[in-house]
Amino acid sequence: MIVWDSEIAKNLRVYEGRIQGRIAVVHKKYGVEVLTGDGSIIIKNIHYEDKEINASEVITSVKKTLGISIVEIYETLMKFLEQQK
């Protein structure tokens, strides 16, 4: 996914247990609000699977987190090490 257009969220909300990369709000046909270290950013237009589309068409749930988690890194590393045996 390549982000082509984004903006800093104007109405900053306070979130308990802030997780960077966590989807906070899906604004249909506008974009997806994603938590950052000290606020949030709205990802609007993206390049995804050879198409340029609005992020809300791809990211439709607030149960997602963008980026790679420590668990994913660990699992990927373990698979790689297992293949090396």
Sequence and secondary structure as in RCSB ss.txt:
>XXXX:A:sequence
MIVWDSEIAKNLRVYEGRIQGRIAVVHKKYGVEVLTGDGSIIIKNIHYEDKEINASEVITSVKKTLGISIVEIYE
TLMKFLEQQK
>XXXX:A:secstr
 EEEEEEE SS    TT  TTBEEEEETTTEEEEE SSSEEEEEEEEETTEEEEGGGT   TT B S  HHHHHH
HHHHHHHHH 
